[in-house]
Amino acid sequence: MPVPADRRAAPPPPARPGSLAARPRSLAARPGSLTARPAPRALARPSVRREGLLLPTGSPVHRLPPQTKLAALPAFAACVVAVPAGSWWALATCGVLLLAVVVASRLPVAAVARRMLVEAPVVVFALLLPVVATGPRVDVLGLELSRAGLLGGATLLVKATLGVLAAVVLAATTSSRDLLAGLERLHVPRTMVAILSFAVRYSAVLVQETRRLQVALAVRGGGRPRLRHLRAVAGGVGALFVRGYERGERVQRSMVVRGWTGALPALESSPASALQWAAAGSLPALALVVALTARAAA
């Protein structure tokens, strides 16, 4: 039966530009919608995993073979120690050379400053040395301090700072495995390398056991260590020692069962070229020139 003309539904009015009805109903068809947008780059980019004290930045210092950096560190430290006391220009020159290496390694300044806090005991000793040392005294801000103690304390502080900073750069630019491989390349005894390898691998296990003990102490109302909690903290340290000793025995038995012969497999590492040795040895070579010049002028 045909519908009368007066009862037929009128066509909908045209949508105004910019209204909700004028917009496409499908979000996928709308340009720039959430479904049409590609995945953010930050989510698609793989995250870099840190290993130990390593701070991966992809710098030229990171790409140097570990054996070259391991040989350069004690050589640079020996050159700094060889600088005579009071040769501040020589120590400042060595500091500038080391800072150039820090800049080339692209390490975060905040991270390097935090790791330099391990030098705090040396700083305390250097500050106390002018007070306890003997010899001629000098008035400094109303305090009678030893002249020799001031010179020795300042020299010790500067040299220790340079040595610690060089060690921080080495640890931040080289992974633990690369350090062990570099020691093998330098023909360090295999027994020592094996001991260091086990210490590195199972330090994470001891850290986990320590966290478990801290959680157990907090659950039992211990909270942060205080004077009244020293007994509980001492008991936790004893329990950690026992757990670590038992874990070591279990690991040793399991290794014997699996055919342990007393020697670890050799770590794979690439040899260093002459150019890489020259690049790593440039820092101690320049420091040696500065030290020899300072000793000749003293």
Secondary structure, 3 states (H helix, E strand, C coil): CCCCCCCCCCCCCCCCCCCCCCCCCCCCCCCCCCCCCCCCHHHHCCCCCCCCCCCCCCCHHHHCCHHHHHHHHHHHHHHHHHCCCCCHHHHHHHHHHHHHHHHHHCCCHHHHHHHHHHHHHHHHHHHHHHHHCCCCEEEECCEEEEHHHHHHHHHHHHHHHHHHHHHHHHHHHCCHHHHHHHHHHCCCCHHHHHHHHHHHHHHHHHHHHHHHHHHHHHHCCCCCCCHHHHHHHHHHHHHHHHHHHHHHHHHHHHHHHCCCCCCCCCCCCCCCCHHHHHHHHHHHHHHHHHHHHHHHHC
